[in-house]
Amino acid sequence: MNSRLFTALLVVLGAGFAAVFVILVLPPLLQNADVLGAFAGGFVNPFAAGYSLDVIFCWLILAVWVIYEAKLKGIRHGWVTLVLGVVPGVATGFAAYLLLRTRHEQRSGS
């Protein structure tokens, strides 16, 4: 896979998830702004809890990686991708971090 295709796929998938998230989550959230209730909804049964825990731990692993590479490689603005990892979600935050990281490597020649 070449870098143009890699970048295009990251943009499409990250933005695509964000769009689907907005379409699915925003209408019910506007009707009932109970954010804690919505979060708790991810733990209504063992299967949902498993998926929810997977998302939480993926975000934590992404956070460790972003913080580590900020110090090691000097990648700046990774915190923005962590915010995107919370809303709309890890798929968008992770895609954004890979785009940020790729751009940093291209500019620094790494």
C-alpha positions as CSV (number, residue, x, y, z in Angstrom):
1,M,0.0,0.0,0.0
2,N,1.4,3.4,-0.9
3,S,1.3,6.4,1.4
4,R,-1.5,8.2,-0.6
5,L,-3.8,5.2,-0.3
6,F,-2.9,4.9,3.4
7,T,-3.7,8.5,4.1
8,A,-6.9,8.4,2.0
9,L,-8.1,5.3,3.9
10,L,-7.4,6.9,7.3
11,V,-9.3,10.0,6.3
12,V,-12.3,8.1,4.9
13,L,-12.5,5.7,7.9
14,G,-11.9,8.2,10.6
15,A,-14.3,10.7,9.1
16,G,-16.7,8.0,8.2
17,F,-16.9,6.8,11.8
18,A,-17.4,10.3,13.0
19,A,-20.3,10.9,10.6
20,V,-22.0,7.6,11.5
21,F,-21.5,8.4,15.2
22,V,-23.2,11.8,14.8
23,I,-26.1,10.3,12.8
24,L,-26.6,7.5,15.4
25,V,-25.9,9.3,18.7
26,L,-26.8,13.0,18.3
27,P,-30.6,12.6,17.8
28,P,-31.1,10.6,21.0
29,L,-28.6,12.7,22.9
30,L,-30.6,15.8,21.9
31,Q,-33.8,14.2,23.3
32,N,-32.2,13.2,26.5
33,A,-28.9,14.8,27.5
34,D,-28.0,12.1,30.1
35,V,-24.4,11.5,29.2
36,L,-23.7,9.3,32.2
37,G,-26.8,7.2,31.3
38,A,-25.6,6.9,27.8
39,F,-22.1,5.8,29.0
40,A,-23.7,3.3,31.4
41,G,-25.7,1.9,28.5
42,G,-22.5,0.4,27.3
43,F,-22.5,-1.9,30.3
44,V,-26.1,-3.2,30.2
45,N,-25.0,-6.8,29.7
46,P,-21.8,-8.8,29.6
47,F,-21.5,-8.5,25.8
48,A,-21.9,-4.8,25.7
49,A,-19.6,-4.5,28.7
50,G,-16.9,-6.4,26.8
51,Y,-17.1,-4.1,23.8
52,S,-17.2,-1.0,26.0
53,L,-14.1,-2.2,28.0
54,D,-12.3,-2.9,24.7
55,V,-13.0,0.7,23.6
56,I,-11.8,2.1,26.9
57,F,-8.6,0.1,26.9
58,C,-7.9,0.9,23.3
59,W,-8.2,4.6,24.2
60,L,-5.8,4.1,27.2
61,I,-3.3,2.3,24.9
62,L,-3.5,5.1,22.4
63,A,-3.0,7.7,25.2
64,V,0.2,5.8,26.3
65,W,1.5,5.8,22.7
66,V,0.7,9.4,22.1
67,I,2.4,10.5,25.3
68,Y,5.4,8.3,24.7
69,E,5.9,9.5,21.1
70,A,5.5,13.1,22.1
71,K,8.6,12.8,24.3
72,L,10.5,10.3,22.1
73,K,9.8,11.8,18.6
74,G,8.6,15.3,19.4
75,I,5.2,14.7,17.9
76,R,3.1,17.7,18.9
77,H,-0.7,18.1,19.2
78,G,-1.3,14.5,20.0
79,W,-3.6,15.6,22.8
80,V,-6.1,16.6,20.1
81,T,-6.3,13.1,18.9
82,L,-7.0,11.9,22.5
83,V,-9.9,14.3,22.7
84,L,-11.2,13.0,19.4
85,G,-10.8,9.5,20.9
86,V,-13.4,10.4,23.5
87,V,-15.8,12.1,21.1
88,P,-16.6,10.9,18.5
89,G,-14.5,7.8,19.4
90,V,-11.3,5.8,19.3
91,A,-11.6,5.0,15.6
92,T,-11.5,8.8,14.7
93,G,-8.8,9.6,17.3
94,F,-6.6,6.7,16.2
95,A,-6.9,7.6,12.6
96,A,-6.1,11.2,13.3
97,Y,-3.0,10.2,15.3
98,L,-1.8,8.0,12.5
99,L,-2.2,11.0,10.1
100,L,-0.4,13.3,12.5
101,R,2.4,10.8,13.1
102,T,2.8,10.2,9.3
103,R,3.0,13.9,8.6
104,H,5.5,14.3,11.4
105,E,7.7,11.5,10.0
106,Q,7.5,12.9,6.4
107,R,8.5,16.4,7.6
108,S,11.4,15.1,9.8
109,G,12.6,12.5,7.4
110,S,12.2,9.6,9.9
